[in-house]
C-alpha cells in the first residue's frame, strides 16, 4: 500500500474555502460599536397599572425612570397599548432596553418587527 500525501492544490483549495468562510462570517457579525448607540423601536410589555393610574401615565413614568425625564419619555414614546395588552412602543438604545428589562413591572422588551403579507394570484378574499 502506498500512502500519498494530499496535493498542494487540494490544500490551497481548502485554505481558500476556510478564508472565504471566515470573511463571510466576519462581515455578517453584529457591529457592536455602531449598534450600541443606535436606537430602534421596541415593544415593552408591562404589568397593568393600578386602577387609579392611567395606562399612558404609567408607561411614561416607567420609561422616564430610564430616560431621565418625563419630557424624554414622551419624546421616545410611540404608542401606549391599553386594551388587549399593557405596554408601549418606544425608540430605545440597547443600553436602555437592558435597563428597562430589569425594572419591576416590565415583563418583556422585544424589537418591533414589520411583517409583509403575501399576495399573489392565489390570495384569499
C-alpha positions, 0 to 999 in steps of 0.5 A: 500500500502506498500512502500519498500525501494530499496535493498542494492544490487540494490544500490551497483549495481548502485554505481558500474555502476556510478564508472565504468562510471566515470573511463571510462570517466576519462581515455578517457579525453584529457591529457592536460599536455602531449598534450600541448607540443606535436606537430602534423601536421596541415593544415593552410589555408591562404589568397593568397599572393600578386602577387609579393610574392611567395606562399612558401615565404609567408607561411614561413614568416607567420609561422616564425612570430610564430616560431621565425625564418625563419630557424624554419619555414622551419624546421616545414614546410611540404608542401606549397599548391599553386594551388587549395588552399593557405596554408601549412602543418606544425608540430605545438604545440597547443600553436602555432596553437592558435597563428597562428589562430589569425594572419591576413591572416590565415583563418583556422588551422585544424589537418591533418587527414589520411583517409583509403579507403575501399576495399573489394570484392565489390570495384569499378574499 
